[in-house]
Amino acid sequence: MPENVQPGDWVRIHIVILPARARAPGIPPDTASHPYDGWINGWATEKACIGEQTTIRTPAGRLVRGTLAEAGPGYRHSFGKPHPAMLAVGPSLRKLLEDGEE
């Protein structure tokens, strides 16, 4: 049975921002052959089932219509492991600021 969501539930929708035929002419062919997709999180504004068209209200207050992809999504992105040189920047800057050096 499809998962149902209610108005106010935190959900993720899928939208096609640009269909493949509308992609920029200079991008590689393997990229150009696919649509430019987007996934947006927000609160459901109506009852819906996964796979149905629905509208959400984003945290910025925008209303966006798309295909309901997930109920109760979390954030699973990662920027990867930090580069060792970047780990030293914060403490070094903090020390410079504390010492009053310019």
C-alpha positions, 0 to 999 in steps of 0.5 A: 500500500502506498505511503500516505502523507497528511498536510503538515508532514515533512516530505521530499518532492522530485521536480524536473527543472530542465528536460533533457532537450532543454539542457545547455548545448555545451554540456557533455553528451552523457549529461545532456541526455538526462534531465536536470532534476531537483529534490526539494524538502518541505511541508505537505499542503495536501493529502498525497501518496508517494508517486502522486503530484503534490504541493509543498511549502518550503522552509523559505515559504515557497509553494512548489509542485512536484512528485511526492518522493519520500515522507519524513526525509532526512539529510544524507549529504556529505562534503567528504573527508576534510583535507588536513590543511583545512583542519588547521585553518580555524585554529590558526585564524583563532590564534591570530585573532586572539594575539591581535596580529594583522 
